[in-house]
Amino acid sequence: MQSDTTDNWTLSEVLANINATSQLSAPNMDRIRSLKPNVTREEAIRHFSDGVVNGAAQLMRGPIRSLAELYIPYRLFRVKISSAGRVQNQSFAMDAVRGVLDLYRLPALTEEDQFLTLQTRNVLPADLDVTQAEERLIAKVRRMIYTRGFFRVRDLKIEAVAVPGEICVPYWVCFRGTDERIHLAVLDAVRRRPEGAKVRRLVEEWLRSDAREPIPS
């Protein structure tokens, strides 16, 4: 199995930097607007526990030690793609942390019951401004068009309009291992799919950057 950079972390170091038990109300907590999760804590536990792959992970890396809900902020854009006389209008979201994650393709978000508002410290900081996010999003959309060949590309024009505000996407982060060594795995709680190295790296960077400000548990 692929080795994560968290291999050198101890359980006490991880738990000192992430609130893995509850969302506590405190003055320094961020209030966020998030998509509603489609995966409950119990379902996440089963996802990380059941099956042959998880059985092998437990043998090689140790048991599940903690499970935390984590939020990554995204900037939403309405994108108009014009080429060869055809026009497509789509909605994409770009992660507002580094702009390095794959585009999050979203349906029309118009109903308020698709969202929830909560306070949490388990949210990555949004370091990417709107201009940077727009530039990276257009580049990613252009690359996606040429790679996947949505339609024959001619006179390609991509326009992106930012939707005000940020939308957070919920994830489940599983910490597995012993007191001496911890591994993490991440599950997208909206799309119900496991995430790879890009998301893990963002989580690891956040844990390290927040190490000087322990989160209460």
Secondary structure, DSSP 8 states (H G I E B T S, - for coil): ----GGGG--HHHHHTSS--S-----TT-EEEEEE--SS-HHHHHHHHHSHHHHHHHHHHH--EEEEEEEEEEEEEEEEEEEETTEEEEEEEEEESSSS-S--EEE-----GGGEEEEEES-B------HHHHHHHHHHHHHHHHHHHTSS--SS-EEEEEE-SS-EEEEEEEEEEE-SS-EEEEEEETTTTEE--HHHHHHHHHHHHHTTTS----
